[in-house]
Amino acid sequence: MKRYQCRAYPTGEWQSLARSFGCAQMVLNDAIVVRQTSRLAYLNYFGSYWETGGEGA
């Protein structure tokens, strides 16, 4: 069985559209990382409070 490898490159308007979607994906990934780290920090801060039934650490 013979395999062929083909790659298509966007031109003109498609190239700017592809760049915009790439930037949007990077922003989305950064937002997800910020959300996850802030959620973990929140849980670490209040985790001991919830585990002890409100008595604190």
C-alpha positions as MATLAB code, in Angstrom:
seq = 'MKRYQCRAYPTGEWQSLARSFGCAQMVLNDAIVVRQTSRLAYLNYFGSYWETGGEGA';
ca = [
       0.000    0.000    0.000;
       1.349    3.377   -0.988;
       0.816    6.439    1.203;
       0.881   10.029    0.175;
       1.470   13.021    2.376;
      -0.197   16.269    1.441;
      -0.217   19.607    3.251;
      -2.451   22.560    2.390;
      -1.366   26.096    3.243;
      -3.905   28.906    3.544;
      -3.540   31.873    1.213;
      -4.853   35.422    1.311;
      -7.936   35.877    3.459;
      -7.742   32.326    4.768;
      -4.260   32.983    6.111;
      -5.426   35.911    8.261;
      -8.425   33.865    9.403;
      -6.164   30.975   10.416;
      -3.898   33.376   12.329;
      -6.928   34.827   14.167;
      -8.121   31.384   15.229;
      -4.609   30.490   16.369;
      -4.485   33.604   18.563;
      -7.945   32.884   19.935;
      -6.880   29.334   20.845;
      -3.814   30.651   22.674;
      -5.930   33.144   24.648;
      -8.398   30.396   25.526;
      -5.606   28.111   26.741;
      -4.144   30.908   28.886;
      -7.580   31.641   30.382;
      -8.051   27.969   31.258;
      -4.662   27.876   33.013;
      -5.487   31.024   35.006;
      -8.870   29.613   35.989;
      -7.397   26.294   37.106;
      -4.607   27.858   39.167;
      -6.933   30.359   40.838;
      -9.405   27.571   41.634;
      -6.644   25.458   43.183;
      -5.429   28.431   45.223;
      -9.005   29.033   46.427;
      -9.433   25.397   47.408;
      -6.085   25.344   49.199;
      -7.018   28.502   51.107;
     -10.513   27.412   52.151;
      -9.967   23.636   52.128;
      -8.922   23.414   55.768;
     -11.900   25.589   56.779;
     -14.380   23.284   55.058;
     -12.714   20.069   56.251;
     -12.919   21.054   59.928;
     -16.524   22.193   59.722;
     -15.677   25.891   60.006;
     -13.248   25.687   62.931;
     -10.226   26.760   60.878;
      -6.846   25.150   60.608;
];
